[in-house]
Amino acid sequence: MSLVVTDTLEDERVEFTADGDVTLYVCGLTVSDDPHLGHARLWFHADVLHRWLEHVGYDVRHVENVTDVNEKITARVGERDEWAAERDVAETFTASVFDAMRGLNLKRAEVYPRVTEHVPEIIDLVETLVEKGYAYESNGSVYFDVTAFEEYGKLSNQELDALEAQGEPDERSEKRNPSDFALWKADGVSETAAREHAKHDHGAATPDGETWESPWGEGRPGWHVECSAMSTTHLGDTLDIHMGGRDLVFPHHENEIAQSEAATGETFARHWLHVGLLEMDGEKMSSSIGNFWTVPDALDGLGVNVVRTFYAGAAYRSEQALTEEAIAEAEERWERLSRTYDRAVDALDSVDAGAKATDDDLREAVETAREDFAAAMNDDLNLREATAALLDLTDAVNRHVDGAGDADGESAYDYRALREAVEAFEELGGDVLGLQFESPSDGDADLAGELVELILDVRETEREAGNYERADELRDALREVGVEIEDGPDGATYRFE
């Protein structure tokens, strides 16, 4: 069975096709705040798509941008002493994004292009659109003429005469049509952004925002044109898959199609996949609303495996609610998978695992789990059913471990069947769903590390209280069991001998 996806442009389920490498572009974040679980939902589904395509044999070229030029960023200049300019704010939150991505066990993209690195390509694209008659200059700004692109509105299924005005109110007097959108903005940040900055009362002068020289004068790129320039620079004129949040269908992705296809004359993306929003307390999770859970806090509270299992509980194209019940279900599902994996590894590595012992039911269950998992993944990435296939396998593994035995009452595990089950958990749950299974020995090492950290905390408390003799005793006790402690200016570090 081939992979079927729900394509927003076609407004129906279609068979995914690609020639050679798969090019995947994901609309990344505007780095004006720490990432939250709403942002991470898109990352997770893009990551699983990437993993599944590789699992079935494709080479995937995955690119995800970083928008580091934006009025939301300039609005935060001066909020901290070290944020003296737009770039300072952007670098802080770009680092936060990358940390969150690593914590979520996402596969690395081929590259994470930033707007500030691609201004020459943006200017070249805008020049091409002006030369071809799709864009026009007005008072040092450049706007895309939506009436010049006949298919404008095809992604969002909107008629041109029904479109509302786009852009900031202070732009509209410069435009031929209210729905035209900015490709290049003259001078610094807009008046609207300046007012937003002033509302926060940071005690700093209103920032102008970073600007660049262009054929139309000093200015800044428009939001929509940035993604077109970055995606085509790194992946070519036609993408296999363009992915983003559902809230970007209009105007962002609609405008990307118009400007990209107008410039190149080629189809911009063969497939458009949009991820539904994450809701909390009945509303879209949003930094501006304040109903959000940051990725680091969620990872600290739940762990990466529960977070990923939670996301796998709903279809990518639908909305998903973050509730106590949904989290509890994710915790229970991950616990079943993890506990059974540990039991399977223990049995597999024990002396009771035999070369001639046979459990046809377990062997058949592994084969069925793989088939059901693949069918679910190819069915528009039905992660809930894919996870269910692995949970069915846990039942078969537990029955085998609980019931294995020969006529003399001695345990005789089916080594081959258990090995195949462990590999299924690692390949399907680990490599595809991105869950992090640990063997029991790995778990023991983690526990040992946690105990050492606890003892070091007690030692530091003793030192702060002036009880240096007791602190030295704790250090010596750790050394006796093979843990070497080294004190430094940033605190104590340790290593196992």
Phi, psi and omega in degrees: 000132179276159179292128176246134181230159175270110185265120182296321181294318179279343181059038179194171176283133181225158176281131179284134177225148176204147177256110180078221180299145174267125176261122185237119177247130180241128178290115183273192188272152161277117192275075180244001181195170175293143180289145178242180186294337175294316175297317186292339179297318176297315180303315183300311184291325175295321179296315181292321175300313177305311182297318182292318179299320176293322181299324182270005170116357178277149163269128186249127173254100189255123179235133178225125187277164171236119179270101183250017173230110184191150181297330177296329179287313181296333180296342183259358177300132180090351180293329172237157181300324183279356179261075182273344183212166181305318184294328178297315179297314183298319181293323178301311186276340171295317176298321179297320179297313182296321177298317180295320179299317179293321179296331180274004179061042176277142171295142179290140173289165176298322179198152176243083184292142178250149181302316184298340178274347191236023179298319177302319179292325177296314180298318178301318180295317179296318178301318179299317181294323177293314181299325182274000177085013179266351183218161183214152178267143178210112178055038178088352174258161178234134182236147174275130180273102185295336180287344182277345181252108190298330184265014181299130181103001187287334179282317183267002179056050178241144175275143184302319183286353179258358183288145175272168179297145177247155173089181182286149179304325182287352177274334199294333179290343182270348190262151176287321180232140181303331183270000173296152182233154186283132171260327179216134183247126181293146175066213185267217182289160183288164177299323179298317179294322178297320178293323178296318178297317182296328181298330183279346176050058181283352183076018179236154178296150179299124182285147176278337186081154182291140179229162180225153175287144179212171176299345183253006180110182180294138181183193183225151179288152171285160185296311190294319185294336182299313183294322178298317181293316183290318182293316182288330177299319188259341185233357180094177187291331182238123178267148172285316181223130169246126186235145177189179177288153182298332181288356179262357181306312175225133007266348193300305184286327174300318181287326175300315179300311185300309185288325181289312183288328176295323183283319187259336186076008181247158172299130184284315180216135181284328181224135177244117179245128181239133182265133180292164185280154173266130183249145177220130183057034175082003179230161175303132176296128187205138176296323183291327178282325180098002180263069184223162176232115182293155180299313179301319180294321179293320179294322177295321184278328187243329187091153186297324184290323177290320178299313181292322178294324176299310180300326181288356182277356181219152179294143182300326186279350183259166172286158178223137181258132175270103182231165177298323181294318181293321178294318179298319178296317179297319178298317181293319181294316179295320180299319178298314180296312184294314181298318181290321176301315179299317180297319181295317179295316179301314181293318181299320184270004181273164178289349181274357178276118187255152180284336182253352178294139184225130173234095183299327180296317180292318180298319178293323180296322178296314179297318179295319180299317179295318180294315181293323178298312181297318179298320180293316180296319180287344178271066177061040177054056180281084187290330179297316178288327176297317177296321179299325178297321178289324178293324175298323179293326178299322179298317181293319179297315181295322177298319181294313182295321181288327189253358184295140178171151178257188185296334180273002179084004178273141181296138177217088180285150176278100184302312184298317181294319179293320177299317179295324178292315179299317179296324178295317177299317184288320182284311185278311179284322183275298185291325184267307182278349176076019177282149184253091176282143176235140174289158179307324179294323176298318179297323177297320180295320178298317179296319179299319178297319179297321179293321177297316178301319180297317180294322178296324176297317178296318179300317180295323177298319178295319180295317179298330179275359180086008181270067188291328179296317178294322178298319179293324178298319178295320178297316181294324179295320177294321180297324181295333179259016172093021178244114182267127183254138175229121179273137180220178182297335180260016181110184182273142172239164181216161173211150178275129179282000000 
